[in-house]
């Protein structure tokens, strides 16, 4: 008998996802790979989802009916940086390596490139997160620098890379018809 193929479904996060997102970000590897703290509360996730800026995009990945990952695209507020968005992602430990990050990043960059016309998408990633670095490089993100002692994690300061991706084809202005 063949193995059952499970599809990954990506959609906008809803307030009703709070409990499942709380479980995703309670995964040891997930909070260690982000700037989140251990033991996130349900109330924190409910409030975060309720107060999401309508200009930002927060997605969830559903695998076999369960939320197993999340990715966000936050638009810059400063007028001179409105061409920029920043990415944050997390995937539950048990679902790492199953294409969840690829599905989330594919959809975020589709929105960035084809609906928001962002020129630059940027992120930070811990230097020891080889799987995430590989994922981001696969999508055209380049390392722009190392941020020394960027965050405190598990009792020590750790470095992060600043990475960014420019729109693969800058918006073209159509020629005026005469």
C-alpha positions as CSV (number, residue, x, y, z in Angstrom):
1,X,0.0,0.0,0.0
2,X,1.2,3.5,-0.8
3,X,1.8,6.2,1.7
4,X,-1.0,8.8,2.1
5,X,0.0,12.1,0.7
6,X,-0.7,15.0,3.0
7,X,-1.0,18.4,1.4
8,X,0.1,21.6,3.1
9,X,-2.5,24.4,3.0
10,X,-1.5,28.0,3.7
11,X,-4.1,30.6,4.7
12,X,-4.3,33.9,6.6
13,X,-4.1,33.4,10.4
14,X,-7.3,33.9,12.4
15,X,-7.9,34.6,16.0
16,X,-9.3,31.0,16.3
17,X,-5.8,29.7,15.5
18,X,-4.4,31.1,18.8
19,X,-4.3,27.8,20.7
20,X,-2.6,26.0,17.9
21,X,-0.1,28.8,17.4
22,X,0.7,28.7,21.1
23,X,1.5,25.0,20.7
24,X,3.7,25.7,17.7
25,X,5.7,28.3,19.4
26,X,6.0,26.2,22.6
27,X,8.2,23.8,20.6
28,X,11.8,24.0,22.0
29,X,13.4,24.5,18.5
30,X,10.8,27.0,17.4
31,X,11.2,29.5,20.2
32,X,15.0,28.9,20.2
33,X,15.0,29.8,16.5
34,X,13.0,33.0,17.0
35,X,13.0,35.9,19.4
36,X,10.1,34.3,21.3
37,X,10.3,33.2,24.9
38,X,9.6,29.7,26.2
39,X,6.1,28.9,27.5
40,X,4.0,31.3,25.4
41,X,0.6,31.9,26.8
42,X,-2.7,31.4,25.0
43,X,-3.7,34.9,26.0
44,X,-0.6,36.4,24.3
45,X,-1.4,34.6,21.1
46,X,-5.0,35.7,21.2
47,X,-4.0,39.3,21.7
48,X,-1.3,39.1,19.0
49,X,-3.8,37.8,16.5
50,X,-6.5,40.3,17.5
51,X,-4.1,43.3,17.2
52,X,-2.4,42.3,14.0
53,X,-1.9,45.4,11.9
54,X,-4.2,45.1,8.9
55,X,-1.4,46.1,6.6
56,X,0.7,43.1,7.8
57,X,0.3,39.5,6.5
58,X,0.2,36.7,9.0
59,X,-0.2,33.2,7.5
60,X,-0.5,29.7,9.0
61,X,0.4,26.4,7.5
62,X,-2.1,23.6,8.0
63,X,-0.8,20.0,7.7
64,X,-3.4,17.2,8.1
65,X,-5.9,19.6,9.6
66,X,-3.4,21.0,12.2
67,X,-1.6,24.4,12.3
68,X,2.1,23.5,12.2
69,X,3.7,26.8,11.3
70,X,3.3,30.5,10.9
71,X,5.0,33.2,8.8
72,X,4.5,37.0,8.9
73,X,5.3,39.8,6.6
74,X,5.5,43.1,8.4
75,X,5.5,46.3,6.3
76,X,7.8,49.1,7.3
77,X,6.0,52.2,8.7
78,X,8.7,54.8,7.9
79,X,7.8,56.7,4.8
80,X,11.2,56.3,3.2
81,X,11.1,52.5,3.9
82,X,7.7,51.6,2.6
83,X,9.3,49.5,-0.1
84,X,10.5,47.1,2.6
85,X,8.9,44.2,4.4
86,X,10.4,42.0,7.1
87,X,9.7,38.2,7.6
88,X,9.3,36.2,10.7
89,X,8.7,32.4,10.7
90,X,8.3,29.5,12.9
91,X,7.6,25.8,12.3
92,X,6.7,23.2,15.0
93,X,9.7,21.0,15.8
94,X,7.9,17.8,14.8
95,X,7.2,19.2,11.3
96,X,10.6,20.5,10.4
97,X,11.9,19.3,7.1
98,X,8.5,18.6,5.6
99,X,8.1,21.6,3.3
100,X,6.2,23.8,5.8
101,X,8.7,26.6,5.6
102,X,8.9,26.4,1.8
103,X,5.1,26.6,1.5
104,X,4.9,29.6,3.9
105,X,7.7,31.5,2.3
106,X,6.4,30.8,-1.2
107,X,3.1,32.4,-0.4
108,X,4.6,35.3,1.5
109,X,6.9,36.2,-1.4
110,X,4.0,35.8,-3.9
111,X,2.1,38.4,-1.9
112,X,5.2,40.6,-1.6
113,X,6.1,40.5,-5.3
114,X,2.7,40.4,-6.9
115,X,0.4,42.3,-4.6
116,X,2.4,44.6,-2.4
117,X,5.1,45.6,-4.9
118,X,7.8,45.4,-2.3
119,X,11.3,45.9,-3.5
120,X,13.1,44.5,-0.5
121,X,12.2,41.7,2.0
122,X,14.5,41.3,4.9
123,X,15.0,39.0,7.9
124,X,17.4,38.0,10.6
125,X,18.3,34.4,11.3
126,X,20.6,32.9,14.0
127,X,23.9,31.9,12.5
128,X,23.6,28.3,13.8
129,X,20.2,27.7,12.1
130,X,21.5,26.0,9.0
131,X,18.1,24.7,7.8
132,X,16.6,28.2,7.9
133,X,19.6,29.7,6.2
134,X,19.4,27.1,3.4
135,X,15.7,27.8,3.0
136,X,16.2,31.6,2.7
137,X,19.1,31.2,0.3
138,X,16.9,28.9,-1.9
139,X,14.5,31.8,-2.2
140,X,17.2,34.3,-3.2
141,X,18.0,35.9,0.2
142,X,21.6,37.0,0.5
143,X,23.6,37.5,3.7
144,X,24.3,41.2,4.2
145,X,26.1,41.0,7.5
146,X,26.5,39.4,10.9
147,X,25.0,41.0,14.0
148,X,27.2,40.1,16.9
149,X,25.5,39.2,20.2
150,X,22.2,39.9,18.5
151,X,20.0,38.0,21.1
152,X,20.3,36.2,24.4
153,X,19.3,32.5,24.0
154,X,19.6,29.7,26.5
155,X,22.1,31.5,28.8
156,X,24.3,33.0,26.1
157,X,24.5,35.7,23.5
158,X,24.2,34.5,20.0
159,X,25.0,36.0,16.6
160,X,22.5,36.5,13.7
161,X,22.8,37.1,10.1
162,X,21.0,39.9,8.4
163,X,19.6,38.6,5.1
164,X,17.6,40.3,2.4
165,X,16.1,39.6,-1.0
166,X,15.4,42.2,-3.7
167,X,12.4,41.7,-5.9
168,X,13.5,39.4,-8.7
169,X,12.1,41.8,-11.4
170,X,11.7,45.3,-10.4
171,X,8.3,46.8,-11.3
172,X,8.2,48.0,-14.9
173,X,6.3,51.1,-15.9
174,X,4.4,50.4,-19.1
175,X,5.3,52.6,-22.1
176,X,2.7,55.2,-23.0
177,X,0.6,54.3,-26.0
178,X,0.5,56.9,-28.7
